[in-house]
């Protein structure tokens, strides 16, 4: 089992190196100039090795996006949990969203389709909906608290989401 475990760790390390190199290259050169060849050069392997781990560049971008959405979700949860009232939670969530966007420009560009094909094709639906769901839940709580019609929460949260992401 020792040899098998070592090989598995090596594979995981190479995969992580590919993702790290891609993200690092994107930070310095931009997403548009990222290529499998540049990633392979950065990790000192040949391009076919990269293809052993990822089908194509879009698969690498997808994995990086998933990681970005995970990081964003953690920040949004922290912001939400730091407050008790739905109004304060909603404000904190929106602030955390924008703070993430400015501090993590490369992730944000990739996650929200500014240079990534797959986010626009619906592949990121689950990851993308986290922020929408938090806005909806906060809006619903505020509407209920004020005694308004809860059916309006969907439209109100959608409008709020559009304002945040446009």
RABELPE-V909702 format. One record per pair of residues at least 12 apart in sequence whose ideal C-beta (glycine too) atoms are under 10 Angstrom apart, sorted by sequence separation. I is the first residue (numbers start at 1). J is the second residue. If there is no record, write none. Layout:
BEGIN
{{I:J} {I:J}}
END
This chain:
BEGIN
{{22:34} {26:38} {35:47} {36:48} {38:50} {79:91} {80:92} {112:124} {140:152} {141:153} {21:34} {22:35} {25:38} {26:39} {36:49} {37:50} {76:89} {79:92} {80:93} {111:124} {139:152} {140:153} {143:156} {22:36} {25:39} {36:50} {78:92} {79:93} {82:96} {110:124} {139:153} {140:154} {142:156} {143:157} {24:39} {35:50} {36:51} {39:54} {78:93} {79:94} {113:128} {138:153} {139:154} {142:157} {22:38} {23:39} {25:41} {76:92} {77:93} {79:95} {80:96} {111:127} {112:128} {137:153} {139:155} {140:156} {21:38} {22:39} {25:42} {76:93} {79:96} {111:128} {136:153} {139:156} {140:157} {18:36} {21:39} {24:42} {36:54} {39:57} {75:93} {76:94} {78:96} {79:97} {135:153} {136:154} {139:157} {20:39} {21:40} {38:57} {77:96} {138:157} {139:158} {19:39} {21:41} {22:42} {36:56} {75:95} {76:96} {79:99} {136:156} {137:157} {139:159} {18:39} {21:42} {22:43} {36:57} {39:60} {75:96} {76:97} {79:100} {135:156} {136:157} {139:160} {17:39} {18:40} {20:42} {21:43} {35:57} {74:96} {75:97} {135:157} {136:158} {138:160} {139:161} {20:43} {21:44} {34:57} {134:157} {135:158} {18:42} {21:45} {36:60} {72:96} {75:99} {76:100} {133:157} {135:159} {136:160} {17:42} {18:43} {72:97} {75:100} {132:157} {135:160} {136:161} {17:43} {31:57} {34:60} {74:100} {132:158} {135:161} {16:43} {17:44} {18:45} {34:61} {73:100} {134:161} {17:45} {22:50} {72:100} {75:103} {132:160} {133:161} {135:163} {14:43} {21:50} {71:100} {72:101} {75:104} {132:161} {135:164} {31:61} {34:64} {131:161} {14:45} {18:49} {100:131} {18:50} {22:54} {68:100} {72:104} {132:164} {17:50} {31:64} {71:104} {131:164} {132:165} {18:52} {19:53} {26:60} {97:131} {131:165} {14:49} {15:50} {18:53} {19:54} {22:57} {26:61} {72:107} {96:131} {14:50} {17:53} {18:54} {68:104} {71:107} {72:108} {15:52} {16:53} {23:60} {94:131} {97:134} {128:165} {14:52} {15:53} {22:60} {23:61} {26:64} {68:106} {69:107} {93:131} {96:134} {97:135} {14:53} {15:54} {21:60} {22:61} {68:107} {72:111} {23:63} {67:107} {68:108} {71:111} {94:134} {11:52} {12:53} {19:60} {22:63} {23:64} {68:109} {69:110} {93:134} {94:135} {11:53} {18:60} {19:61} {22:64} {64:106} {65:107} {68:110} {69:111} {93:135} {64:107} {67:110} {68:111} {69:112} {19:63} {20:64} {23:67} {67:111} {68:112} {90:134} {93:137} {94:138} {15:60} {18:63} {19:64} {23:68} {65:110} {66:111} {89:134} {90:135} {93:138} {64:110} {65:111} {92:138} {64:111} {65:112} {90:137} {91:138} {15:63} {19:67} {62:110} {65:113} {89:137} {90:138} {61:110} {89:138} {90:139} {61:111} {69:119} {88:138} {65:116} {86:137} {87:138} {90:141} {64:116} {86:138} {89:141} {90:142} {65:118} {77:130} {85:138} {86:139} {89:142} {112:165} {61:115} {62:116} {65:119} {73:127} {76:130} {80:134} {86:140} {87:141} {61:116} {62:117} {69:124} {72:127} {76:131} {79:134} {83:138} {86:141} {87:142} {61:117} {62:118} {68:124} {72:128} {85:141} {86:142} {61:118} {62:119} {66:123} {69:126} {70:127} {73:130} {76:133} {77:134} {80:137} {85:142} {86:143} {58:116} {61:119} {65:123} {66:124} {69:127} {72:130} {73:131} {76:134} {80:138} {86:144} {87:145} {58:117} {59:118} {65:124} {68:127} {69:128} {72:131} {76:135} {86:145} {57:117} {58:118} {66:126} {67:127} {69:129} {70:130} {85:145} {62:123} {66:127} {69:130} {73:134} {62:124} {65:127} {69:131} {58:121} {65:128} {101:164} {97:161} {101:165} {58:123} {62:127} {94:160} {98:164} {90:157} {94:161} {97:164} {97:165} {94:163} {90:160} {94:164} {93:164} {31:106} {30:106} {34:110} {32:109} {27:105} {28:106} {31:109} {27:106} {30:109} {31:110} {26:106} {27:107} {26:107} {34:115} {24:106} {23:106} {26:109} {31:114} {32:115} {23:107} {26:110} {31:115} {30:115} {31:116} {23:110} {26:115}}
END
